[in-house]
Amino acid sequence: MGIWIAIAIGVFIVGSIMGLKPSARETMRDNLRMAARRVGVQPKLVACPDWIIGDTGERGKGMMAQYGVVIEDAKMRPCDYQVIEGKWRPFTRHYPANFALDNREVDLPASIATTVKGLSCKANFVCIYWQENSQLGMKSELETTEKDLIMLKSKLHDYAKLVQNN
């Protein structure tokens, strides 16, 4: 009887330790977010904005990744864009429409563009909302991922210029 109790306690302890270990998917997402920080992109996990259809198929439900950059000299009016059929479309419920990106193709790296849901600009911050692809955080993909994140940063700067100059 004492042996069974010792085995049960041992299994409980090992199970608790294994529960603390992050899953492979979480590790890959962490690698992706760290790569973004290294290139100057600010990743966050945020509640899905009410103007974006999340992964549940409903507006404003669930969590979503927000990757953005602060642009020191920018002075943008707040605006939001949704991705509809691969093109940026202004969303006007919260802010006046800004048509600077209206009907422009979502010109981002393919690994990111397929899951982008929206873009938001406020004052000197521009960001995308997307469903992170944890495969981008695989150790074998990190070099390509960093190049894609550098391109994302550059495109966010370009989008900010267009929005600011409109």
PAKEKOL-286345 format. One record per residue (C-alpha): residue number from 1; x, y, z. Coordinates in Angstrom, 3 decimals, always signed. Example, Ala and Ser with C-alpha at 12.3 -4.5 7.8 and 13.67 -1.06 7.14 Angstrom:
<nodes>
<node><i>1</i><u>+12.300</u><v>-4.500</v><w>+7.800</w></node>
<node><i>2</i><u>+13.670</u><v>-1.060</v><w>+7.140</w></node>
</nodes>
This chain:
<nodes>
<node><i>1</i><u>+0.000</u><v>+0.000</v><w>+0.000</w></node>
<node><i>2</i><u>+2.838</u><v>+2.410</v><w>+0.846</w></node>
<node><i>3</i><u>+4.443</u><v>+1.757</v><w>-2.552</w></node>
<node><i>4</i><u>+1.232</u><v>+2.777</v><w>-4.374</w></node>
<node><i>5</i><u>+1.046</u><v>+6.010</v><w>-2.427</w></node>
<node><i>6</i><u>+4.701</u><v>+6.767</v><w>-3.257</w></node>
<node><i>7</i><u>+4.065</u><v>+6.026</v><w>-6.960</w></node>
<node><i>8</i><u>+0.955</u><v>+8.251</v><w>-6.948</w></node>
<node><i>9</i><u>+2.900</u><v>+11.104</v><w>-5.346</w></node>
<node><i>10</i><u>+5.740</u><v>+10.615</v><w>-7.861</w></node>
<node><i>11</i><u>+3.310</u><v>+10.690</v><w>-10.803</w></node>
<node><i>12</i><u>+1.656</u><v>+13.810</v><w>-9.392</w></node>
<node><i>13</i><u>+5.016</u><v>+15.593</v><w>-9.037</w></node>
<node><i>14</i><u>+6.211</u><v>+14.603</v><w>-12.528</w></node>
<node><i>15</i><u>+2.845</u><v>+15.655</v><w>-14.000</w></node>
<node><i>16</i><u>+3.052</u><v>+19.028</v><w>-12.296</w></node>
<node><i>17</i><u>+6.565</u><v>+19.600</v><w>-13.632</w></node>
<node><i>18</i><u>+5.529</u><v>+18.604</v><w>-17.180</w></node>
<node><i>19</i><u>+2.602</u><v>+21.028</v><w>-16.960</w></node>
<node><i>20</i><u>+5.013</u><v>+23.899</v><w>-16.364</w></node>
<node><i>21</i><u>+6.989</u><v>+23.188</v><w>-19.520</w></node>
<node><i>22</i><u>+5.819</u><v>+25.338</v><w>-22.468</w></node>
<node><i>23</i><u>+4.458</u><v>+23.491</v><w>-25.480</w></node>
<node><i>24</i><u>+6.352</u><v>+23.479</v><w>-28.774</w></node>
<node><i>25</i><u>+3.768</u><v>+25.862</v><w>-30.235</w></node>
<node><i>26</i><u>+4.219</u><v>+28.347</v><w>-27.372</w></node>
<node><i>27</i><u>+8.000</u><v>+28.135</v><w>-27.766</w></node>
<node><i>28</i><u>+7.745</u><v>+28.878</v><w>-31.501</w></node>
<node><i>29</i><u>+5.448</u><v>+31.874</v><w>-30.860</w></node>
<node><i>30</i><u>+7.913</u><v>+33.153</v><w>-28.294</w></node>
<node><i>31</i><u>+10.731</u><v>+32.810</v><w>-30.865</w></node>
<node><i>32</i><u>+8.626</u><v>+34.767</v><w>-33.372</w></node>
<node><i>33</i><u>+7.918</u><v>+37.557</v><w>-30.876</w></node>
<node><i>34</i><u>+11.562</u><v>+37.767</v><w>-29.819</w></node>
<node><i>35</i><u>+12.610</u><v>+37.995</v><w>-33.487</w></node>
<node><i>36</i><u>+10.109</u><v>+40.857</v><w>-33.925</w></node>
<node><i>37</i><u>+11.574</u><v>+42.704</v><w>-30.939</w></node>
<node><i>38</i><u>+15.095</u><v>+42.275</v><w>-32.327</w></node>
<node><i>39</i><u>+14.153</u><v>+44.045</v><w>-35.575</w></node>
<node><i>40</i><u>+12.264</u><v>+46.859</v><w>-33.822</w></node>
<node><i>41</i><u>+8.667</u><v>+45.678</v><w>-34.159</w></node>
<node><i>42</i><u>+6.549</u><v>+45.719</v><w>-30.992</w></node>
<node><i>43</i><u>+4.507</u><v>+42.507</v><w>-30.660</w></node>
<node><i>44</i><u>+1.546</u><v>+42.268</v><w>-28.292</w></node>
<node><i>45</i><u>-1.246</u><v>+39.822</v><w>-27.688</w></node>
<node><i>46</i><u>-4.426</u><v>+41.895</v><w>-27.388</w></node>
<node><i>47</i><u>-8.164</u><v>+41.391</v><w>-27.239</w></node>
<node><i>48</i><u>-9.528</u><v>+41.311</v><w>-30.774</w></node>
<node><i>49</i><u>-10.780</u><v>+44.825</v><w>-31.658</w></node>
<node><i>50</i><u>-14.546</u><v>+45.068</v><w>-32.149</w></node>
<node><i>51</i><u>-14.105</u><v>+45.981</v><w>-35.810</w></node>
<node><i>52</i><u>-12.144</u><v>+42.839</v><w>-36.752</w></node>
<node><i>53</i><u>-13.539</u><v>+39.367</v><w>-37.328</w></node>
<node><i>54</i><u>-11.429</u><v>+37.126</v><w>-35.096</w></node>
<node><i>55</i><u>-10.558</u><v>+33.463</v><w>-35.413</w></node>
<node><i>56</i><u>-13.943</u><v>+32.541</v><w>-33.896</w></node>
<node><i>57</i><u>-15.745</u><v>+34.121</v><w>-36.866</w></node>
<node><i>58</i><u>-17.267</u><v>+36.868</v><w>-34.694</w></node>
<node><i>59</i><u>-16.311</u><v>+40.522</v><w>-34.427</w></node>
<node><i>60</i><u>-14.256</u><v>+41.415</v><w>-31.386</w></node>
<node><i>61</i><u>-14.051</u><v>+37.896</v><w>-29.942</w></node>
<node><i>62</i><u>-10.868</u><v>+36.159</v><w>-28.839</w></node>
<node><i>63</i><u>-7.258</u><v>+37.252</v><w>-28.794</w></node>
<node><i>64</i><u>-5.159</u><v>+38.560</v><w>-31.661</w></node>
<node><i>65</i><u>-1.548</u><v>+39.511</v><w>-32.256</w></node>
<node><i>66</i><u>-0.765</u><v>+43.193</v><w>-32.743</w></node>
<node><i>67</i><u>+2.613</u><v>+44.005</v><w>-34.320</w></node>
<node><i>68</i><u>+3.411</u><v>+47.692</v><w>-34.605</w></node>
<node><i>69</i><u>+6.057</u><v>+50.372</v><w>-34.813</w></node>
<node><i>70</i><u>+6.378</u><v>+53.812</v><w>-33.274</w></node>
<node><i>71</i><u>+7.331</u><v>+56.430</v><w>-35.840</w></node>
<node><i>72</i><u>+8.956</u><v>+59.328</v><w>-34.029</w></node>
<node><i>73</i><u>+8.119</u><v>+62.194</v><w>-36.400</w></node>
<node><i>74</i><u>+4.680</u><v>+60.996</v><w>-37.512</w></node>
<node><i>75</i><u>+1.456</u><v>+62.844</v><w>-36.806</w></node>
<node><i>76</i><u>-1.362</u><v>+60.685</v><w>-38.106</w></node>
<node><i>77</i><u>-5.069</u><v>+61.063</v><w>-37.558</w></node>
<node><i>78</i><u>-6.544</u><v>+57.881</v><w>-36.079</w></node>
<node><i>79</i><u>-7.868</u><v>+55.449</v><w>-38.678</w></node>
<node><i>80</i><u>-8.565</u><v>+51.748</v><w>-39.083</w></node>
<node><i>81</i><u>-8.489</u><v>+49.474</v><w>-42.115</w></node>
<node><i>82</i><u>-9.907</u><v>+45.994</v><w>-42.570</w></node>
<node><i>83</i><u>-8.656</u><v>+43.424</v><w>-45.035</w></node>
<node><i>84</i><u>-11.444</u><v>+42.538</v><w>-47.446</w></node>
<node><i>85</i><u>-10.595</u><v>+40.234</v><w>-50.346</w></node>
<node><i>86</i><u>-6.882</u><v>+40.970</v><w>-50.027</w></node>
<node><i>87</i><u>-7.282</u><v>+44.762</v><w>-50.058</w></node>
<node><i>88</i><u>-7.246</u><v>+47.458</v><w>-47.395</w></node>
<node><i>89</i><u>-10.693</u><v>+48.978</v><w>-46.804</w></node>
<node><i>90</i><u>-11.309</u><v>+51.849</v><w>-44.357</w></node>
<node><i>91</i><u>-13.398</u><v>+51.101</v><w>-41.301</w></node>
<node><i>92</i><u>-15.314</u><v>+54.204</v><w>-40.274</w></node>
<node><i>93</i><u>-17.322</u><v>+53.368</v><w>-37.149</w></node>
<node><i>94</i><u>-14.743</u><v>+54.815</v><w>-34.717</w></node>
<node><i>95</i><u>-12.866</u><v>+57.429</v><w>-36.766</w></node>
<node><i>96</i><u>-13.464</u><v>+59.504</v><w>-39.896</w></node>
<node><i>97</i><u>-12.567</u><v>+57.657</v><w>-43.075</w></node>
<node><i>98</i><u>-9.053</u><v>+57.966</v><w>-44.393</w></node>
<node><i>99</i><u>-8.937</u><v>+56.708</v><w>-47.974</w></node>
<node><i>100</i><u>-5.140</u><v>+56.728</v><w>-48.311</w></node>
<node><i>101</i><u>-4.959</u><v>+52.923</v><w>-48.475</w></node>
<node><i>102</i><u>-8.439</u><v>+52.257</v><w>-49.858</w></node>
<node><i>103</i><u>-8.459</u><v>+49.371</v><w>-52.363</w></node>
<node><i>104</i><u>-4.679</u><v>+48.935</v><w>-52.178</w></node>
<node><i>105</i><u>-3.409</u><v>+45.381</v><w>-52.144</w></node>
<node><i>106</i><u>-2.146</u><v>+44.083</v><w>-48.810</w></node>
<node><i>107</i><u>+1.498</u><v>+44.265</v><w>-49.828</w></node>
<node><i>108</i><u>+3.150</u><v>+42.391</v><w>-46.963</w></node>
<node><i>109</i><u>+5.382</u><v>+39.304</v><w>-46.896</w></node>
<node><i>110</i><u>+3.339</u><v>+36.251</v><w>-47.943</w></node>
<node><i>111</i><u>+3.964</u><v>+34.520</v><w>-44.617</w></node>
<node><i>112</i><u>+2.222</u><v>+37.409</v><w>-42.846</w></node>
<node><i>113</i><u>-0.264</u><v>+38.700</v><w>-45.443</w></node>
<node><i>114</i><u>-2.377</u><v>+35.546</v><w>-45.463</w></node>
<node><i>115</i><u>-3.466</u><v>+36.035</v><w>-41.845</w></node>
<node><i>116</i><u>-3.592</u><v>+39.854</v><w>-41.560</w></node>
<node><i>117</i><u>-7.017</u><v>+41.077</v><w>-40.439</w></node>
<node><i>118</i><u>-6.529</u><v>+44.831</v><w>-40.074</w></node>
<node><i>119</i><u>-4.312</u><v>+47.884</v><w>-39.753</w></node>
<node><i>120</i><u>-4.628</u><v>+50.727</v><w>-37.280</w></node>
<node><i>121</i><u>-2.936</u><v>+54.128</v><w>-37.108</w></node>
<node><i>122</i><u>-2.937</u><v>+56.451</v><w>-34.122</w></node>
<node><i>123</i><u>-0.767</u><v>+59.547</v><w>-33.644</w></node>
<node><i>124</i><u>+2.712</u><v>+58.080</v><w>-34.159</w></node>
<node><i>125</i><u>+1.922</u><v>+54.338</v><w>-33.952</w></node>
<node><i>126</i><u>+0.927</u><v>+52.047</v><w>-36.811</w></node>
<node><i>127</i><u>+0.172</u><v>+48.356</v><w>-36.350</w></node>
<node><i>128</i><u>-1.304</u><v>+45.284</v><w>-37.978</w></node>
<node><i>129</i><u>-3.625</u><v>+42.777</v><w>-36.377</w></node>
<node><i>130</i><u>-3.047</u><v>+39.205</v><w>-37.470</w></node>
<node><i>131</i><u>-3.303</u><v>+35.566</v><w>-36.495</w></node>
<node><i>132</i><u>+0.291</u><v>+34.629</v><w>-35.715</w></node>
<node><i>133</i><u>+1.627</u><v>+31.634</v><w>-37.585</w></node>
<node><i>134</i><u>+3.695</u><v>+29.819</v><w>-34.980</w></node>
<node><i>135</i><u>+5.534</u><v>+27.964</v><w>-37.763</w></node>
<node><i>136</i><u>+7.387</u><v>+31.225</v><w>-38.445</w></node>
<node><i>137</i><u>+9.039</u><v>+30.793</v><w>-35.053</w></node>
<node><i>138</i><u>+10.657</u><v>+27.457</v><w>-35.885</w></node>
<node><i>139</i><u>+14.421</u><v>+27.597</v><w>-35.383</w></node>
<node><i>140</i><u>+14.968</u><v>+26.554</v><w>-39.025</w></node>
<node><i>141</i><u>+12.750</u><v>+29.434</v><w>-40.253</w></node>
<node><i>142</i><u>+14.029</u><v>+32.261</v><w>-38.044</w></node>
<node><i>143</i><u>+16.378</u><v>+33.771</v><w>-40.635</w></node>
<node><i>144</i><u>+13.565</u><v>+34.020</v><w>-43.197</w></node>
<node><i>145</i><u>+11.189</u><v>+35.211</v><w>-40.498</w></node>
<node><i>146</i><u>+13.517</u><v>+38.051</v><w>-39.511</w></node>
<node><i>147</i><u>+13.693</u><v>+39.164</v><w>-43.160</w></node>
<node><i>148</i><u>+9.883</u><v>+39.108</v><w>-43.328</w></node>
<node><i>149</i><u>+9.633</u><v>+41.116</v><w>-40.103</w></node>
<node><i>150</i><u>+12.107</u><v>+43.700</v><w>-41.430</w></node>
<node><i>151</i><u>+9.960</u><v>+43.967</v><w>-44.568</w></node>
<node><i>152</i><u>+6.847</u><v>+44.296</v><w>-42.355</w></node>
<node><i>153</i><u>+8.477</u><v>+47.155</v><w>-40.462</w></node>
<node><i>154</i><u>+9.353</u><v>+48.883</v><w>-43.735</w></node>
<node><i>155</i><u>+5.806</u><v>+48.452</v><w>-45.064</w></node>
<node><i>156</i><u>+4.323</u><v>+49.830</v><w>-41.845</w></node>
<node><i>157</i><u>+6.515</u><v>+52.922</v><w>-42.292</w></node>
<node><i>158</i><u>+5.307</u><v>+53.220</v><w>-45.912</w></node>
<node><i>159</i><u>+1.662</u><v>+52.871</v><w>-44.867</w></node>
<node><i>160</i><u>+2.178</u><v>+55.516</v><w>-42.177</w></node>
<node><i>161</i><u>+3.574</u><v>+57.969</v><w>-44.759</w></node>
<node><i>162</i><u>+0.593</u><v>+57.416</v><w>-47.026</w></node>
<node><i>163</i><u>-1.888</u><v>+57.873</v><w>-44.182</w></node>
<node><i>164</i><u>-0.091</u><v>+60.955</v><w>-42.845</w></node>
<node><i>165</i><u>+0.102</u><v>+62.616</v><w>-46.258</w></node>
<node><i>166</i><u>-3.556</u><v>+62.035</v><w>-47.101</w></node>
</nodes>
